[in-house]
Amino acid sequence: MKKISLADVAKSLGVSKTLVSLVLNDRGNEKGINKDTQQRVRDKVKELNYKPNQFARSLRVGKSNTIGLVVADISNSFYAKICRSIEDHCTVNGYNLIICSSDENPEKESELIQMLVDRQVDGLIISTTQNNNNDIKQLKKNNFPFVLIDRSIPKIETNYVGVENKLGAKQAVNHLIKLGNKKVGHLTISPSHLSSLKERTAGYKEALKENGIRVESNLIKEISFDKIKEEVRRELKELLSPPQSINSLFVANNNIAVACLESLKEMNIKIPQDIALVSFDDIDAFKLCYPPVTAVVQPIKQMGKEAVAILIDNIKNNENFKPIQISLANKLEIRRSCGNQA
């Protein structure tokens, strides 16, 4: 079936393409086009099912009403919920959203950013996985509107929306220590240069120090993003055996926590009798499994809302816009995986 063009609409009405374009862009009154003629154009557009070429229109007017979103791992429920929140708030504000996943691959992220810029998106929201930050520096140099979400770049002043990672981690580890756990292991995930992960590990260490407990580097293990299940099982075996012999565990995100639940069950290690567990990140399944898992709950909906609001403000006021950085508070949801709900 042939795609109906602007020329087809104009020909069927016996008018110029310019007149049809003016009507469709709500400039008919401005240009003195007769009301009846305007209505005839709209009726014919509906009759022929004409769909404007949005890409061509964006090139013409310099605005696509589209935002690009690059997340690290769309299969992770944390990022899936962020995508949902961002999409909802984009829709409310009249913007379309293109969602991409970098899979924690810096090269892929770079390609996705370039693709989105080439497609004339008005702005970007990025959960960056890069270490050299070249793409972020280039976006800033070009004065292109963007917001970093979940992960910041401390040495570059950019728009940013995230959470208080260090404080949330401290609260989680303090809870474990308050319940009598002195041997607290920590599983984080690669790439370890990410600001959110570094801050969570810093919070873990600070909680130990403030409670007079020595930080032992052999109790901190980094799990590869693409080998979570096997590496969690291996590291847990080591952490649970002498000389480490941990009695509690703070994990950096929900994917590691799920892998811990699976591995501990396979190893017949009981929670919380044999080991207490707390996760940074909460998922619905943590409320339903037995025992329910204590977790640091991030304000995901609010993160998405703030990121969209900042980006749209940046798009509309780009020349004089000053970067905005927001760190939102978390909540420690205490359940039974630590041995006590109090």
C-alpha positions in Angstrom: 0.0 0.0 0.0 1.3 3.4 -1.0 2.1 5.8 1.8 0.0 8.9 1.5 2.2 12.1 1.1 1.6 15.8 1.7 1.5 16.2 -2.1 -1.3 13.6 -2.4 -3.4 15.5 0.2 -2.8 18.8 -1.7 -3.5 17.3 -5.1 -6.8 15.8 -3.9 -8.0 19.2 -2.7 -6.6 21.3 -5.6 -4.4 23.4 -3.2 -0.7 23.8 -2.6 1.5 21.7 -0.3 2.4 24.9 1.5 -1.3 25.6 2.4 -1.8 22.0 3.7 1.4 22.3 5.7 0.4 25.6 7.3 -3.0 24.2 8.3 -1.4 21.0 9.8 1.0 23.2 11.8 -1.8 25.3 13.2 -0.7 28.4 11.3 -3.9 28.7 9.1 -5.4 31.6 11.1 -2.0 33.4 11.2 -1.7 33.2 7.4 -5.4 34.2 6.8 -6.5 30.8 5.4 -10.3 30.5 5.2 -11.9 28.5 8.1 -13.8 26.3 5.7 -10.6 25.6 3.7 -8.8 24.6 6.9 -11.6 22.2 7.9 -11.5 20.7 4.3 -7.8 20.0 4.8 -8.3 18.4 8.2 -11.2 16.2 6.9 -9.1 15.1 3.8 -6.1 14.3 6.0 -8.4 12.1 8.1 -10.0 10.5 5.1 -6.7 9.6 3.4 -5.1 8.6 6.8 -2.2 10.9 6.1 0.6 10.6 8.7 3.2 13.4 8.8 6.8 12.5 8.5 7.9 13.4 12.1 11.6 13.1 11.4 11.4 15.6 8.5 9.2 17.9 10.6 11.8 17.8 13.5 14.5 18.8 11.0 12.4 21.6 9.8 11.3 23.0 13.2 14.4 22.0 15.2 12.3 20.0 17.7 11.2 16.4 17.8 9.3 16.2 21.1 11.3 13.0 21.7 13.5 12.2 24.6 16.2 9.4 24.5 16.7 7.2 27.6 19.8 5.0 28.0 19.8 2.6 31.0 22.4 0.1 32.1 20.2 -3.0 32.1 16.5 -2.9 31.2 16.0 -6.5 32.5 16.8 -5.3 36.0 13.5 -4.4 37.7 15.0 -1.2 39.1 15.7 0.1 35.6 12.4 -1.3 34.2 10.5 0.8 36.9 12.6 3.8 36.1 11.7 3.5 32.4 8.0 3.2 33.3 8.2 6.3 35.5 10.1 8.3 32.9 7.7 7.2 30.1 4.7 8.2 32.2 6.0 11.7 32.8 7.2 12.2 29.3 3.7 11.4 28.0 2.1 13.8 30.5 4.4 16.5 29.1 3.8 15.8 25.5 7.1 13.9 24.7 7.7 10.6 23.1 10.4 8.3 24.6 13.0 6.0 23.0 14.4 3.5 25.5 17.8 1.8 25.0 19.8 -0.6 27.2 23.6 -0.5 27.2 24.1 -3.8 29.1 26.8 -2.2 31.1 28.9 -1.9 28.0 30.6 1.5 27.5 31.1 1.0 23.8 27.4 0.1 23.3 26.4 3.1 25.4 28.5 5.4 23.2 26.9 4.1 20.1 23.4 4.5 21.5 24.0 8.1 22.6 25.3 8.9 19.1 22.3 7.1 17.5 19.8 9.1 19.6 21.5 12.4 18.9 21.5 11.6 15.2 17.8 10.9 15.4 17.2 14.5 16.6 16.0 13.7 20.1 15.5 16.9 22.1 17.4 15.6 25.2 18.8 12.5 26.9 18.5 10.8 30.2 21.4 8.5 30.8 22.4 5.9 33.4 26.0 5.9 32.4 28.4 3.0 32.6 31.4 4.8 31.1 34.7 5.4 32.9 36.4 7.9 30.6 33.1 9.9 30.3 34.1 11.1 26.8 30.5 11.1 25.5 29.2 13.0 28.6 32.0 15.6 28.2 31.1 16.0 24.5 27.4 16.4 25.2 28.3 19.1 27.8 30.7 20.8 25.4 27.9 20.9 22.7 25.4 22.3 25.2 23.1 19.3 24.5 20.4 18.9 27.2 20.9 15.7 29.3 20.3 14.4 32.8 22.3 11.6 34.5 20.2 9.3 36.5 21.2 6.9 39.3 24.9 7.4 38.5 26.8 10.7 38.7 30.2 11.9 37.5 31.6 13.8 40.5 34.3 15.6 38.4 31.8 17.0 35.8 29.0 19.4 36.7 25.9 18.0 35.0 22.2 17.6 35.7 21.8 14.6 38.0 19.0 12.7 39.9 19.9 9.9 42.2 19.7 8.8 45.8 21.7 9.0 49.0 23.6 5.8 48.4 26.2 6.2 51.1 23.6 7.0 53.8 21.3 4.2 52.7 24.2 1.7 52.8 25.1 2.9 56.3 21.6 2.5 57.6 21.5 -1.1 56.2 24.8 -2.1 57.8 24.0 -0.4 61.0 20.8 -2.4 61.2 22.8 -5.7 60.8 25.3 -4.6 63.5 22.5 -3.5 65.9 21.2 -7.1 65.8 24.6 -8.4 66.9 26.3 -9.2 63.6 30.0 -8.3 63.7 31.2 -10.2 60.6 29.5 -8.4 57.8 30.4 -9.4 54.2 29.7 -7.2 51.2 29.0 -8.2 47.6 29.1 -5.4 45.1 29.0 -5.7 41.3 31.1 -4.6 38.3 31.9 -2.1 36.9 33.1 -0.9 40.4 34.0 2.6 39.2 30.3 3.6 39.1 29.5 6.3 41.6 26.5 4.6 43.1 28.4 1.4 43.8 31.4 3.3 45.2 29.1 5.2 47.5 27.4 2.1 48.8 30.7 0.4 49.6 31.9 3.6 51.3 28.7 3.5 53.4 29.4 -0.1 54.3 32.9 0.7 55.4 31.9 3.8 57.4 29.2 1.9 59.3 31.8 -0.7 60.4 34.3 2.0 61.5 31.7 4.0 63.4 30.8 0.8 65.3 34.4 -0.1 66.1 34.6 -2.9 63.7 37.7 -3.3 61.5 37.2 -3.2 57.7 38.5 -6.4 56.2 39.1 -6.2 52.5 38.7 -10.0 52.1 35.1 -9.6 53.1 34.4 -7.3 50.1 33.8 -9.2 46.9 33.1 -7.8 43.4 30.8 -9.8 41.2 30.9 -9.6 37.4 27.8 -8.2 35.7 27.7 -11.1 33.2 28.5 -13.9 35.6 26.3 -13.1 38.6 25.0 -16.5 39.6 28.2 -18.5 39.4 30.4 -15.9 41.0 27.9 -15.2 43.9 27.9 -19.0 44.7 31.7 -19.1 44.6 32.2 -16.0 46.8 29.5 -17.1 49.3 31.3 -20.4 49.8 34.5 -18.6 50.6 32.9 -15.9 52.8 31.0 -18.5 54.8 34.1 -20.7 55.4 37.0 -20.0 57.8 38.8 -17.7 58.3 36.1 -15.3 56.9 33.1 -17.0 58.5 30.7 -14.1 58.0 27.3 -14.1 59.8 25.7 -11.4 57.8 25.7 -9.9 54.3 25.1 -6.6 52.7 24.6 -6.7 48.9 24.8 -3.8 46.5 21.7 -4.5 44.3 18.7 -6.7 43.8 20.3 -8.9 41.1 23.0 -10.0 43.6 20.4 -10.4 46.3 18.3 -12.8 44.2 21.5 -14.8 43.3 22.3 -15.0 47.0 18.8 -16.4 47.8 19.2 -19.0 45.1 22.8 -20.0 46.1 22.1 -20.1 49.9 19.1 -22.3 49.3 21.2 -24.7 47.2 23.8 -24.7 49.9 21.2 -25.4 52.6 22.2 -22.2 54.4 19.3 -20.8 56.3 18.3 -17.1 56.4 18.4 -15.6 59.0 19.5 -18.5 61.3 22.8 -19.0 59.5 23.3 -15.7 57.9 21.4 -12.3 57.9 20.8 -10.6 54.6 20.0 -7.1 53.5 19.9 -5.7 50.0 20.3 -2.2 48.5 17.4 -2.2 46.2 13.9 -3.7 46.7 11.8 -5.8 44.4 8.3 -7.1 44.8 9.5 -10.6 45.3 11.4 -9.7 48.4 8.1 -9.2 50.2 6.8 -12.6 49.1 9.8 -14.9 49.6 10.5 -16.6 52.9 11.8 -15.0 54.9 11.0 -11.6 53.4 14.2 -9.7 52.6 15.2 -6.4 54.3 16.0 -3.9 51.7 16.9 -0.3 51.0 13.9 1.1 49.0 14.7 3.7 46.4 12.1 6.3 45.4 12.1 5.2 41.8 8.9 7.0 40.7 10.2 10.3 42.1 13.6 9.8 40.4 11.9 9.5 37.0 9.6 12.4 37.6 12.5 14.7 38.7 14.7 13.6 35.8 12.0 14.4 33.2 11.2 17.8 34.9 14.8 18.9 34.9 15.4 17.8 31.3 12.3 19.5 29.9 13.3 22.7 31.8 16.8 22.4 30.3 15.4 21.9 26.8 13.2 24.9 27.0 15.8 27.2 28.7 19.0 25.7 27.3 21.1 28.9 26.8 20.9 30.1 30.4 20.3 26.7 32.2 22.4 25.9 35.3 22.9 22.2 36.2 20.6 20.8 38.9 21.6 17.9 41.1 19.2 16.1 43.3 19.9 13.2 45.8 16.7 11.7 47.1 16.3 9.9 50.5 15.8 6.1 50.7 13.9 4.1 53.2 15.1 0.9 55.0 12.3 -1.6 54.8 12.9 -3.9 57.7 11.7 -7.5 57.2 12.7 -10.9 58.6 15.9 -11.7 56.6 18.0 -10.1 59.4 16.4 -12.1 62.2 14.4 -9.3 63.7 11.8 -6.8 62.4 12.4 -4.3 65.2 
